[in-house]
Amino acid sequence: MKVTIRSLLAVSLLMSNGTALAGEVRLAIAANFHDAAESLAARFEDKTGHNTRISYGSTGKLYAQIRHGAPFDVFLAADQERPRLMEKNSLGVPGTRFTYAEGKLVLWSPDTQAFEDPETFLKAGDFRRLAIANPRTAPYGLAARQTLEHLGLWASLEKQLVRGESIAQTFQFVATGNAHAGFVAQAQLRDDHESGARWDVPDRFHDPISQQAILLVRGLDNDAAGAWLDFLASSEARDIIRQYGYDIPQATEQPMERQ
């Protein structure tokens, strides 16, 4: 019998994945979750033999792309509203939606002298630009707006705001000095970005940033998509997510058994 490279690869995949050939899952993931997702994807691929293809962006932008037919299998949003709408509008598989992380909002500046009292700093408005993500498309931007509204400062500061398309772009505005300070995700303040002035915004100042995942209809028959959701809800994945600065709900619901 002639042994080909293709047949050897098939046997290798069967051995690495137990009973099935490796597949591929296409993931739409909120920009704030980039670093955590990269670590999760690497572990997932090593563990299962499946491949991942990831597109990052603001939750609102990804939601719009999926509604217009973008070929994703799983959606990891930075809120719970868009996954709920996916389920309601028959774009997501009922019963597969669950909270995989809870985000934290931080006011940050790389300038260690930018502020000591964050509320006094904001009320004084003695800065040219304050960065936030677009509240219409990015849940962290909505949380930033709610925070400013809680402080009674939204109207007075609105003209000084520079809006990022996503929380990733918002972070870049601040990190590069194009904004004096900005509201970013706690998960972004790691490694060399841990220095500077920061204020961990109290949770009571805004609605919870409950980040939910959902299996999309396109991924219903994709074993790799189901495997990704199972992995995402596992204790191993939750430990990785915590390492990147997120909280985890006390009772994470496991994805339902897919038919």
Secondary structure, DSSP 4 states (H G I P E B T S, - for coil): ----HHHHHHHHHHHHTTTS---EEEEEEEGGGHHHHHHHHHHHHHHH--EEEEEEE-HHHHHHHHHTT---SEEE-SSSHHHHHHHHTTSB-TT--EEEEEE-EEEEES-TTS-SSHHHHHHHT-SS-EEEE-TTT-HHHHHHHHHHHHTT-HHHHGGGEEEESSHHHHHHHHHTTSSSEEEEEGGG--GGGS-SEEEE--GGGS--EEEEEEEBGGGTT-HHHHHHHHHHTSHHHHHHHHHTT-B--TTPPPPPPP-
